[in-house]
Amino acid sequence: MITRIYASRNVCWLVVFCCFSVVACEKKEIQFGSGLPESFTRLLTVDTVTPYLSTIVLDSFPTSGNSVLFIGRTLDPIMGPTTAQTFFQIELPAAAQNADIPDDAVYDSTVLVLHPNNNWYGDTSKSISFTAYEMAEQADYTYATRLWNTSSFNWLPTALSTVTRNFSPSRDSLTLKIRDNKGTELFRKIRDKDPEFQTSDAWLTYFKGITIKSNASDNGAIYSFKTDSSTQMRIHYHTTWPYYEEHTIDFHLTRTEYQFNQLLVNRTGTPLEKKFDGQEEYFPTEVDPVAFSQTGMGVLLKVKFPSLPDVKTLGKTVKLLSAILILKPVEGSFDQYSFPLCTSLYMAQTNATNIIGQDLTNIEGDGTLTANPQIDDVYRLNTNYSFDITHYVDYLLSLNNSAEMGLFVMEQAPGTTTLLNRAVIGTRQHPKYISQLKLTLLTTTE
């Protein structure tokens, strides 16, 4: 839709803008006076510049050193079955190196305790299995100085602990009781001052790390856990002389740069199923008229404006007053309990190379441009993310060829993500939820 207001150049600007507030929603042309001079100024509102949306899917992305433990499995009806397995190491504490434990001390138990970040992805009402294994090898970089969502290392076949339960990410902690023969072994080595407990290198050679995973049949949720001091392995024992006294030795995470999460998804039968080797970009269709943003799983929403030069045919643009990009999530693709929308989205520049470039700044130029979801709780039609990209569109209009210039819309940058939220965005092919670019231009017929 294009809305026009005409005024001769000697008409007061105040009249133009006052009249615009009254007739901005009218489609017909409105003339001031009995006739138009040879040249006149128009104030146009244009919503016919269609943003072209597509989805870029990364084959792999770094997940190490992000200060988050992802564990679980969910059956995402849109993105496909998704699994998360975490790998980490624990340090040798001074309390274990320097322990003075009497021979008659009694071992009680060893537990692994994890505390959630109150973030999840999937159905938290369903129970899920958490199984911890001792690593058979230490994690090491597989490419450059990072570990990736596809990385993996061997673990010993006998589980350290397993528990199947319902889990509330807002109030529960996860406690895994280590099997008694392993806990007793740890306790005895500490008490006897075994060489494997005297230096950090010797300790990590003996106890190489822990991985925690879910069962392949689980269809609940993926949970996010902290990597701070609240995550720990704790040995409990007690002494009886000269009186009964309980004691603990705590092990915390170490070598956090090598802590990583394996994140895998089966996209068979989904709109992002790979159709040929090397496919990276996926385009909406009449059957699947949507594009996706889920940077925690390496999925990036890309937006281009190839028809933007057409606005130059409307006349000589004096000034671009505003450019608002409205991205519309598809109703039914999200809910606050299982698959919440991305809490916030931001934009970074890109082009035909699909390399992530510089972040877009806000209108003040003092921070990154972001948008939070505006939820339409009443009509369920106008939920949207709204971005003021006036400066960026002004830049595109100044170029001779901007067809391959575009923007990535992301919750977090791949390689730094601590969230797995997703947004399913309607495209120009969608019959109901259509993302738009709305322009307000001041033009002249000269």
C-alpha positions in Angstrom: 0.0 0.0 0.0 1.3 3.5 -0.9 -0.2 6.6 0.7 0.5 9.9 -1.0 0.1 13.6 0.1 0.9 16.3 -2.4 1.8 19.9 -1.6 3.3 22.7 -3.6 6.7 23.8 -2.4 5.4 27.1 -1.1 2.9 25.4 1.2 3.9 25.5 4.8 5.6 22.3 6.0 3.5 22.5 9.1 0.4 22.1 7.0 1.9 19.1 5.2 2.6 17.2 8.4 -0.6 18.2 10.1 -2.6 16.9 7.1 -0.5 13.7 7.0 -1.7 12.9 10.5 -5.3 13.0 9.2 -5.1 11.2 5.9 -2.2 8.8 6.4 -4.5 5.8 6.1 -6.1 6.9 2.8 -5.0 5.2 -0.4 -6.2 8.0 -2.8 -4.1 11.0 -3.8 -5.0 14.2 -2.1 -4.2 17.6 -3.8 -3.9 20.9 -2.1 -5.3 23.9 -4.1 -7.1 23.9 -7.5 -4.0 22.5 -9.3 -0.5 21.2 -8.9 2.6 23.2 -9.9 5.2 21.7 -12.2 6.9 20.1 -9.2 5.5 19.1 -5.8 6.5 17.2 -2.7 4.9 14.0 -1.5 4.9 12.2 1.8 4.6 8.5 1.1 3.9 5.6 3.4 5.0 2.4 1.6 4.4 -1.2 2.8 4.9 -3.0 -0.5 8.7 -3.4 -0.2 8.6 -7.1 0.6 11.4 -8.5 2.8 12.8 -11.8 1.5 13.4 -14.2 4.3 15.5 -17.4 4.2 17.2 -19.7 6.8 20.9 -20.4 7.0 21.8 -23.7 8.8 25.4 -24.1 10.0 26.9 -27.6 9.7 28.7 -27.1 13.0 29.3 -24.3 15.5 31.5 -23.9 18.7 29.9 -24.8 22.1 32.9 -24.8 24.4 33.5 -22.2 27.1 30.0 -20.8 27.1 29.4 -21.3 30.8 26.3 -23.5 30.4 25.6 -27.3 30.6 22.9 -28.5 28.3 21.3 -31.9 29.0 18.2 -33.6 27.7 16.2 -34.6 24.7 13.0 -33.1 23.1 10.8 -34.0 20.3 10.4 -30.6 18.6 7.4 -30.9 16.2 8.8 -28.3 13.9 12.6 -28.5 14.1 13.0 -32.2 14.7 14.2 -34.5 17.6 17.0 -32.7 19.4 19.5 -34.0 22.0 22.0 -32.4 24.3 24.9 -34.0 26.1 27.4 -32.1 28.2 31.1 -32.8 28.9 33.2 -31.3 31.7 36.0 -31.9 34.1 36.3 -31.3 37.8 39.3 -30.0 39.7 41.3 -31.6 42.5 40.5 -29.5 45.6 43.1 -28.7 48.3 40.8 -30.4 50.8 41.5 -33.7 48.9 45.2 -33.1 48.5 45.7 -32.2 52.1 43.0 -34.3 53.8 43.9 -35.8 57.1 41.3 -38.6 57.3 41.7 -41.1 60.2 41.7 -44.8 59.3 38.4 -45.4 61.1 36.5 -42.7 59.2 33.4 -44.0 57.5 32.4 -43.3 53.9 28.8 -42.3 53.4 28.1 -41.3 49.8 29.2 -39.2 46.8 26.7 -37.0 44.9 26.9 -34.9 41.8 24.8 -31.7 42.2 23.7 -29.4 39.3 21.6 -26.2 39.6 19.5 -25.0 36.6 19.6 -21.6 34.9 15.8 -21.6 34.6 16.0 -22.0 30.8 14.6 -24.9 28.9 13.6 -26.1 25.5 10.8 -28.6 25.2 8.1 -30.2 27.4 9.0 -29.9 31.1 5.9 -31.9 32.1 7.5 -35.2 30.9 10.0 -37.1 32.9 13.5 -37.5 31.5 16.6 -39.6 32.3 19.9 -38.1 33.4 22.8 -40.5 33.2 26.4 -39.6 34.2 29.5 -41.5 32.9 33.2 -41.2 33.7 35.2 -40.1 30.7 37.7 -42.5 29.1 39.7 -39.7 27.6 40.2 -36.0 28.3 38.5 -33.5 26.1 40.8 -31.7 23.7 40.3 -29.2 20.9 39.1 -30.8 17.7 39.5 -27.7 15.5 41.4 -24.5 16.3 40.9 -23.6 19.9 37.2 -24.6 20.3 35.1 -27.6 20.7 31.9 -28.0 18.6 28.4 -29.1 18.8 29.4 -32.3 16.9 32.4 -33.0 19.0 32.5 -36.2 21.2 34.9 -38.2 23.4 34.7 -41.7 24.7 33.3 -42.6 28.1 33.4 -45.8 30.2 30.5 -48.1 29.7 29.4 -48.4 33.4 27.3 -45.4 34.5 28.4 -43.4 37.5 24.8 -42.6 38.2 21.3 -42.4 36.6 18.0 -41.0 37.6 14.7 -40.6 35.8 12.4 -37.9 37.0 10.2 -34.9 36.3 12.2 -31.7 36.6 11.2 -28.1 37.2 13.8 -25.7 35.9 12.6 -22.9 38.2 12.9 -24.6 41.5 14.6 -28.0 41.3 18.3 -29.0 41.5 19.6 -32.2 40.0 21.3 -34.7 42.3 23.0 -37.8 41.0 24.2 -40.3 43.5 27.5 -41.8 42.4 27.6 -45.6 42.5 29.1 -46.8 45.8 32.1 -48.7 44.5 33.3 -45.6 42.7 32.6 -43.3 45.6 34.4 -45.6 48.0 37.4 -45.8 45.6 37.7 -42.0 45.6 37.4 -41.8 49.4 40.1 -44.4 50.0 42.5 -42.8 47.6 42.1 -39.5 49.3 42.5 -41.0 52.8 45.6 -43.0 51.7 47.1 -40.0 50.0 47.3 -41.8 46.7 49.7 -40.2 44.2 46.8 -39.7 41.8 45.4 -37.2 44.3 48.6 -35.2 44.9 48.8 -33.1 41.7 46.2 -31.7 39.3 47.8 -33.4 36.3 47.8 -36.8 38.1 44.2 -36.3 39.1 43.0 -35.5 35.6 44.9 -38.5 34.3 43.1 -40.7 36.7 39.7 -39.0 36.6 39.4 -37.6 33.1 36.0 -36.0 33.4 32.2 -36.5 33.3 29.6 -36.6 30.6 25.8 -36.5 31.3 23.3 -37.5 28.7 19.6 -38.6 28.4 18.0 -41.7 26.9 17.4 -41.9 23.1 13.7 -42.5 23.9 13.2 -39.4 26.0 10.8 -36.8 24.6 10.8 -34.2 27.4 13.0 -31.1 27.4 16.6 -29.9 27.2 17.6 -28.2 30.4 20.3 -25.6 31.0 22.5 -25.8 34.1 25.1 -23.5 35.7 28.9 -24.0 35.6 29.6 -21.9 38.7 30.6 -23.2 42.2 27.0 -24.5 42.7 27.8 -27.3 40.4 29.9 -29.8 42.3 30.7 -33.4 43.2 30.6 -33.9 47.0 32.0 -36.7 49.0 30.3 -37.3 52.4 32.0 -39.2 55.2 31.9 -39.1 59.0 34.1 -39.8 62.0 33.1 -41.2 65.4 35.9 -40.2 67.7 35.9 -38.4 70.0 32.3 -37.7 68.9 30.2 -38.2 65.7 31.0 -35.5 63.1 30.1 -35.3 59.4 32.6 -34.1 56.8 32.5 -33.2 53.1 35.0 -32.7 50.3 33.8 -30.7 47.3 35.0 -30.9 43.7 34.2 -28.0 41.3 34.5 -27.6 37.6 37.9 -26.9 36.1 39.4 -26.3 32.6 36.1 -24.6 31.7 37.5 -23.7 28.2 37.2 -27.4 27.4 33.7 -27.8 28.8 31.3 -28.1 25.9 27.9 -29.4 24.8 27.1 -31.8 22.0 23.9 -30.5 20.3 22.4 -32.7 17.6 19.1 -32.6 15.7 17.5 -34.9 13.3 15.9 -32.7 10.6 14.5 -35.5 8.5 11.0 -34.5 7.4 11.3 -30.9 8.5 11.5 -27.7 6.4 15.3 -27.7 7.1 16.0 -31.2 5.9 19.1 -31.1 3.7 18.2 -31.8 0.0 21.7 -32.0 -1.4 25.3 -32.1 -0.1 26.6 -28.7 1.0 23.2 -27.1 1.3 23.3 -24.2 3.6 20.4 -21.9 2.7 16.7 -22.9 2.9 14.0 -20.9 1.2 10.3 -20.7 2.2 7.8 -22.4 0.0 4.0 -22.5 -0.4 4.0 -25.6 1.7 6.4 -24.2 4.4 6.0 -20.4 4.1 8.3 -19.7 7.1 11.9 -19.0 8.0 13.6 -19.7 11.3 15.9 -18.2 14.0 17.4 -20.6 16.5 21.1 -19.6 16.9 21.6 -22.0 19.9 21.2 -24.7 17.3 23.1 -23.0 14.5 20.0 -21.7 12.7 20.1 -18.1 11.4 17.2 -16.0 10.0 18.4 -14.0 7.0 16.5 -11.0 5.6 17.1 -9.2 2.3 15.4 -6.3 0.5 15.9 -6.9 -3.3 12.9 -4.8 -4.3 14.0 -1.8 -2.3 15.3 0.1 -5.3 11.8 0.2 -6.7 10.9 3.0 -4.3 13.2 5.3 -6.4 10.6 5.1 -9.2 8.1 6.9 -7.0 10.0 10.1 -7.4 13.2 11.7 -6.2 13.6 10.8 -2.5 14.4 13.9 -0.4 14.5 12.0 2.9 13.8 8.6 4.3 11.8 9.4 7.5 11.5 5.9 8.8 11.9 2.2 8.0 10.3 -0.3 10.3 10.9 -4.0 9.9 8.1 -6.1 11.4 8.8 -9.9 11.8 5.7 -11.9 12.6 6.0 -15.3 14.5 3.5 -17.8 13.3 0.7 -18.4 15.9 0.9 -22.0 17.2 4.6 -22.3 16.7 5.4 -21.1 20.2 4.1 -21.2 23.8 5.6 -20.1 27.1 5.7 -23.5 28.6 7.4 -25.7 26.0 8.8 -23.7 23.1 9.0 -20.0 24.2 9.9 -17.3 21.6 13.4 -15.9 21.6 13.5 -13.5 24.5 15.2 -10.8 22.4 16.5 -10.6 18.8 19.3 -8.5 17.3 20.6 -7.9 13.8 24.0 -8.2 12.1 24.9 -7.3 8.6 25.7 -9.9 6.0 25.9 -10.4 2.2 26.1 -13.3 -0.4 29.0 -14.8 1.6 26.7 -15.4 4.6 29.5 -14.2 6.9 28.2 -12.5 10.1 29.3 -8.9 10.0 28.8 -5.8 12.1 25.8 -5.5 14.5 23.2 -2.9 13.6 23.1 -0.1 16.2 20.0 1.5 17.7 18.6 4.8 16.5 20.7 6.7 19.0 23.8 4.9 17.8 25.0 4.0 21.3 24.0 0.3 21.5 23.0 -2.8 19.6 19.5 -2.7 17.9 17.3 -5.3 19.6 13.6 -6.2 19.7 11.6 -8.1 22.3 8.5 -10.0 21.2 5.3 -8.1 21.5 2.7 -10.8 22.2 -0.9 -10.4 20.9 -2.7 -12.2 23.7 -6.1 -11.0 22.5 -6.4 -11.7 18.8 -3.3 -13.9 18.3 -2.7 -12.2 15.0 -0.2 -9.4 15.6 2.6 -11.0 17.7 5.8 -9.4 16.3 9.3 -8.2 16.7 9.7 -4.6 15.5 13.0 -3.1 14.4 13.7 0.5 13.4 16.2 0.0 10.6 16.0 3.5 9.1 19.8 4.1 9.0 20.4 0.7 7.4 17.7 1.2 4.7 19.0 4.7 4.0 22.4 3.2 3.4 21.0 0.6 1.0 19.2 3.3 -1.0 22.5 5.0 -1.5 24.0 2.0 -3.2 23.8 1.2 -6.9 23.2 -2.5 -6.2 22.0 -3.7 -2.8 20.3 -6.9 -3.8 22.7 -9.3 -2.0 23.0 -7.1 1.1 21.1 -8.5 4.1 20.7 -9.0 7.8 21.0 -11.9 10.1 18.4 -11.9 12.9 19.7 -13.7 16.0 19.1 -14.2 19.7 22.8 -14.7 20.4 25.9 -15.1 18.2 26.6 -18.7 17.2 29.5 -19.9 19.4 28.4 -17.9 22.4 24.9 -19.2 22.8 23.4 -20.1 26.2 19.8 -20.4 25.0 18.0 -22.7 22.6 14.8 -20.7 22.0 13.4 -20.5 18.5 11.2 -18.2 16.4 9.2 -19.4 13.4 8.6 -16.3 11.2 6.0 -15.9 8.5 7.2 -14.9 5.1 5.6 -13.3 2.0 4.2 -16.7 1.0 2.3 -17.1 4.3 -1.5 -16.5 4.0 -1.8 -14.9 7.4 1.4 -14.0 9.2 3.4 -11.8 6.7 6.5 -10.0 7.8 6.7 -6.4 6.4 9.0 -3.5 5.8 7.1 -0.2 6.3 8.7 3.0 4.9 7.8 6.6 5.3 9.5 8.8 2.6 9.5 12.4 1.6 9.9 12.7 -2.2 9.6 15.3 -4.9 8.6 14.9 -8.6 11.7 16.8 -9.8 
